[in-house]
Amino acid sequence: NDDDVMIIDNVRDLFRKTKIFHALVINSTIMLMLVAWNSIVPYLMAQTLEMNSTEIGIYMAWTGVVLFVFTWWIQPVLMKKFNFRSLYIGFGIGMLCVLLAFPSITKIPGINDWDIVPLVVLTSFIGAFKYAFSTNLFVSSLCFINNSVPPYAMGRANGLAQAVGSGLRGLGPLVGGALWSWSITLDDQWWAVYIAYI
């Protein structure tokens, strides 16, 4: 068994002797996407959909409840019934649909004239899927990291993943904010609202 003879004394060995690089790319991409999304959604809701802080707060509270329920009760069941790769692919496709659907709300004719209740319901409905899908993507990516190294190197691998994730949590809002700022300067382009999301 290769795991029995493999010696990993440092981070360099993780990259040279395991497949952690591939798992880190997946994990880092998801981390950057999630943090960037969380930073630009309030911009779209406040500036484009003209929602106030109370309405955005309702959206955030509801998606928080969805995140809690999915993480504690639904995701464990799914992870017992399906393999990580299938979940990753399935929820990845779902997340792509959400990334297209959420900014598409702004393209609904007369959306700014809607009563606030259906508007909050619509944004919260789509946002709930984002939190459900992204949670599974993130957990699956952590499983990929753990499965890419021998059991005795999991601590070092998770530490590396957390270090990279910390950097991306700082970079995400910067990237998301910059793309959003650029997108709102392109008022005459129908695709501008999708830039920051895709």
C-alpha positions, 0 to 999 in steps of 0.5 A, spaced: 500 500 500 503 506 497 499 510 503 504 505 508 510 507 505 509 514 503 512 519 508 509 527 508 513 531 512 512 538 509 507 542 505 511 541 499 510 533 500 503 534 500 503 537 493 509 532 490 506 526 493 499 526 493 493 529 489 491 535 493 493 540 488 487 538 484 482 538 490 485 545 492 483 548 486 476 545 486 475 548 494 478 554 492 474 556 486 468 554 490 470 558 496 472 564 492 465 564 488 461 563 495 464 569 498 464 573 492 456 572 491 455 573 498 458 580 497 454 582 491 447 580 492 446 585 497 448 590 491 443 587 486 438 587 491 439 594 494 441 598 487 438 594 482 431 591 485 431 597 490 429 593 496 430 596 503 435 594 509 429 590 512 427 586 506 434 584 505 434 582 512 428 578 511 432 575 505 438 573 509 434 571 515 430 566 510 436 563 507 440 562 514 434 558 516 435 554 509 442 553 510 441 551 517 436 546 515 440 543 509 446 542 513 444 539 519 438 534 516 438 534 509 445 534 507 447 528 511 442 524 508 444 525 501 452 524 503 450 517 505 446 515 499 450 518 494 458 519 492 461 525 493 462 526 485 455 525 483 453 530 489 458 535 486 456 534 479 449 535 481 449 541 485 454 544 481 449 544 475 444 546 480 449 552 482 450 554 475 442 555 474 442 559 480 447 563 478 444 565 471 437 565 475 438 570 480 441 576 476 435 574 471 430 577 476 432 584 474 430 582 467 423 581 469 419 587 465 416 592 471 420 588 476 421 595 480 414 596 480 412 589 484 409 589 491 415 588 496 412 581 498 412 577 491 419 580 490 422 578 497 418 571 496 422 570 489 429 572 491 428 568 497 426 562 493 432 563 488 437 564 494 435 558 498 437 554 492 443 557 492 445 556 499 443 549 499 447 547 493 453 551 495 453 548 502 453 541 499 459 543 494 463 546 499 462 540 503 464 535 497 470 539 496 473 538 503 471 531 502 475 531 496 481 534 500 481 529 505 481 523 500 487 526 496 491 525 502 493 519 507 489 519 513 495 521 517 496 527 513 489 530 513 491 535 519 496 538 514 491 538 508 486 541 512 490 546 515 493 548 508 485 548 505 483 553 511 489 558 510 488 558 502 480 559 504 482 565 509 486 568 503 480 567 498 475 570 503 479 577 503 479 576 496 472 574 494 469 581 496 474 585 492 473 581 486 466 581 487 465 588 488 470 590 482 466 586 477 459 589 480 462 596 479 464 595 472 457 591 471 453 597 473 457 602 468 454 598 462 447 600 463 446 599 455 448 592 455 443 587 457 448 582 459 452 587 464 448 584 470 451 577 469 458 579 469 459 579 477 455 572 477 458 568 472 
